Amino acid sequence: MSGSPTFKAFARFARTQPLGVIALVLIVVMLLAGSFAPQLAPFSPLDARFDAVLQPPSAEHWFGTDNYGRDVFSRILHGTRPALLLGISTALIGSIIGAAIGTASAYFGGRVDALLQRANDVLLSIPLIVAALVVVAVLGKNMVAGVDTNLMLAIILPYIPVMARVMRTAAMGVRVSPYIDAARALGFSHLRIIVRHMLPNLVSPWLVMVSAFTAQTILLEASLSFLGVGVSEPTPAWGLMLSGVSVETLTSAPWVILFPGLAISLTVFSFSLLGDALRDALDPRTRH
């Protein structure tokens, strides 16, 4: 095990990118916390206790309680699941579709490339948060496993052209490689050349973009929930926990927004830091 290539690669990554390993550990902890939130949470995130309104952090309520007497720590644990589920699934779906489009655009070139790039330009002209607001306003909400599928669609669409543009740039260099010419000479199909020979050599920029998209999605979901467009009460969501807090509550019970804000910041920072570490570790110009 210790001599396997995977272990050696991870050991080199841990030695050269210690902050990336810390970020990866934090992400794994968050994934486990979200997966086992019902077992780990000391209280139900939906139970209101009006005899325990705005209690400060204590041995019973580690992060205090909110305006309805609900345990903040329990709500943060349960809010981890929809945040990570939406962030990771949206980033993966948008990145896979965008990678396929960008690689095909670079491989075929000519009119195919021009047509796909003009379509990318149209999608890139639509601001992400505006697209999300319009789609949710038109289609409404469709909650599945605590995630709004219509919101996922609104976020995926703007991610596709961004990933396609990045992957096209990376694939342009791979397309002129000798092994691609050899694959063509052997009569391999276009699909096989793209899937078997081009895409595996484009994993590095793809992983970096997935990390960036995940962080951006989590922050966007929190922003939309804060604006009242994303998840609605009483579903526990980090952005929703920050909305509706009055100035009086902010000064007398700062823990109500402090801990949800820390959860959002720590999660976004972890994915961003992991993306930077992957970029440095996978860049051949910085590897020794």
Steps between C-alpha positions, in 0.01 A plus 500: 500500500774741598677437170197544276499790252184642658657510845819655364300764314300587814816507712661741253184711500496508882868595511479777243146626570431474876226764485329298228500194725350703784229623262434144383468379860253780577293410194492134600392597853221716357385218273487261794323757716237554232457127437453416868329821607190319641723290722742778600254784562402520869162659416256502214570796268127572469385484862427847637541551875367838605633446851855495356495798263839662424692306761877556477740212428510257790563135581144418388494720188854520367423777252207650687141525378321724248188717514277192522706312754640260241849361556742681266754217501238247391377728223854554372559124489179439307575798272829339398324234293304721255792744467755232407253294299403798288857628470669173406225360275456827312874542451542142378208507255592840356868408479438167326275655236732797453806275471334292230401811303837670536698191403280431198530864396879484508515159330275569203582869453367687200127564486428278799739702712359831377138393565571371850702806594224738389253304711745526791520876452122528529490299823799685645320832454236398758604578860483194723288646780261663250450167322433329831246763604318482165484119488378469858245777446365340180516130591449533874653258748525124462654356815656153475700370798523854634639639173316721253544330162389812314770698680750232399399547137540876529852462637610223264422691180747789560771256615498307172646776275764593759622141521473460124722805444764377746501144367513620139814700576665201668385257229648711220847399615406134541341480155834552322681235706662209311288234671182671374637484144590135558147424621357661188739302281387176664142579403359556847162672516470863602313403817773259607775751436322767704397274789801267519788722393411866550280525810737302732772755422272788596423387855722762663313815388170314540561423868602859572185635337278252688641624831445862397145430381412320824615793712314744278179294512501474879542876529230561238255266672556679829447835328175390337371350824587826673295686239210259550527341155675176595403274786204619706412464865506286702757301302846551656729682258805712576393800293148483639636507855659837422184662364243678711744581780424842642756750619389444858555125465837560336623702797341292777542151349787507247533121503183477289692620192857436613497121474304470171729763350804306618359181348454668161841669510682184610337286233562746217856560618569124519386432144685806368817399683472143373463629145811715533695206644389269218596761242850534646545125546379403153675780310806340334685830518496495881556128560850378579 
